[in-house]
């Protein structure tokens, strides 16, 4: 899909300013929500997977929760190259791959986390089925991301913010001007399920899920646990 190629190219273009500007456009809530997500997910002793690791902004935080090895997967070789220079300690490996076809055997992992990356997938249900496939029973998925509130009025405000507010803040917080790459976030936001729809899909695929809304539902933390073997 053309939109996803545009998003990928935009993300690669803003690697060096990505985290700093994201602090601004999230109104400085992004780190707080990451910490809350890790609190909800809890520690894990086995191998963990970071889906959409990007330039490694979340990796160091995940390392504090994973006692085993951590595998960082991203679809961008440029992102992984930057991450390798930033993440220099611990048992971490980097894998090039797409979310919709994870390059791992079935029933091998017990944890996967995605921070502000799930929205960049082309087929979200397929991604969730892939994660379910590679999980052993009891495997836990953590999703931290932009949310789409159920309340129509609140959602309308967030839609306007994503369409106009985010590009404006990106223009004053970066060196790219009004045509900055952050304007493309609106395209991925449009394709997101509502928060209610997301938790329903998680429960249907994994068996157990909970979703916590922040910023009136504009940011979410979701946890899903593989409790049953299903024919997906």
Protein Blocks (a to p, Z undefined) as FASTA:
>chain_A
ZZlmmmmmmmmmmmmmmmmmmmmmnoopmmmmmmmmmmmnopafbdcddehklnolmmmm
mmmmmmbdcddddfbfklmmmmmmmmmgdjdddddddfklccbdehkbfbdcdehklmmp
mblmlmmmmmmmmpcehiacddddddddfblklmmmmmmmmmmmmmmmmmmmmcnbjmbf
klmmmmmmmmpccfklmmmmmmmmnopacdddeehhpaccdddddfbdcdZZ
